[in-house]
Amino acid sequence: MDKRQPSKSEIVQSVDVCIDVLLNVAKNPDIRLTEVAQNLGETKPRILRMLRTLERRGLVRKSDTGTYRLGTTAIILGTAASTQVDLVRIANPILEEVGQKANETTQLRIIDNGESLCIAKFEPMRDLRVQAMIGRRRPLTAGSYKVLLAYLHPQVQLQMIPETLPRLTKRTITDRSKLVAELDKIRRQGFCVSYGEVSEQLVSVSVPVLAFDGSVIAAVNVGAPAFRTQKSDVDRFIVLLKEASSKISARLGW
């Protein structure tokens, strides 16, 4: 994952200024157009265009007296960001605990833009282990991360399953009807085990982290090399992951 700071030539200036406007409103509730322009050293007409754009998208709202404060969309974004930050902070020590007991790699993944996204991980101190990377994406339709897809509302689930399913290995499910049946089975049993669907040398087990209303917010996972993973290991991973899922949900207040 590229962690370098973008150069000036890579930045869209109008977007950069628009973000400055949004942050200015966030720090100064009920601020006026003139004040925002003065704070940022920009012209009033330009800042007014920015504010109107942000207002149209619900990121700011204008009062009857002409002042600006954050809108409902900004509140939704803030809540989502807070939840994800809390999720990682709470999950990290639990992932480490599971990883040490399993002596295998653990991950926490969420749904992001139609894919599973790794947002936290733990790797054991052993030479041969599954390599995890924060920020790495995987299809929702292959591997044990299908558990994220399995717990979505059926209508949303169908919308997120592409017409053509990517084949990653010879074990990957590429038939839509078979995948839907598999998702139903995963939901009924409460976990997903994958043998070589993403990589032929990988066994992966995932359990959903659920909110109070039963909606899925993340998945906890153990990944291990296939050559040393027996069914008894898989059964043990499932127990560890279910305990981890319960702990994360409880500490999030759900």
C-alpha positions, 0 to 999 in steps of 0.5 A: 500500500502506497503511504507516501504523501501526494505531490501538489501536482496530484492534488485537485485544488478545488477539492482541497479548498472545499475540504478546507471549507468543510473543516472550517465549518466543523471547527466554527459552528454558525460561521458566516461566509465572510469569516470562512473566506477570511480564514482561508484567504479566498474570495467570497464568490469562490467560497460561496460556490463551495458552501452551496455544493456542500449544502447540496450534498448535506455536508453543511446546512445554512441557517435562517440567519445566514450562518453555516454548520455541519449537515446530516451527511457530515454527521453520518460520516463522522459516526461511521468513522468513529465506529471504524476507529473504535472497531479497530482499537477494540479488535486489535488486542482480541485479534492478537489473543486469537492469533496467539492461541491459534498460532496463526494469522488473524484479520478483521475485515469489513465491506468496502465498495463491494469488496472485503477490506482488511482493517486490522491484523495479527501475525504470529512469530513463525517462519511459515505463516499467512501474510496479511496486509492492512488495506488489502482487498479481496472479492466478497464472493470467494474465500471465507469472507463470503460470510460478510456477504451471507449476512446482508439483506437478501436484496442487497446481497443479490445486488452485490453478486456480479453476473460473472464471478471471478475464478481465483482457483479451481475451488472458487465458486463461479455459479451464481445459484451455487453461491447463493445456496452456499451463502444461505448455508453459511448464514445458518451455521454462523461461520464460513470455512474456505479450502483453497478458494482464494489460494490453493495453499490456504485454509481460511475461517471467518465468523461475522461480527454482528450489531444488535439488530443482526446486521453484519459490521465486520468479520474476524478471520484465521488464515493458515497454510493448508499443509498443517491444518487439520479438521480439528484445527478448523473446529478450534478456530471456529470456537476461538473466532466465535468468542472473539466476535462476541467480545468485539460486539459487546465492547462496542456496546452491541 
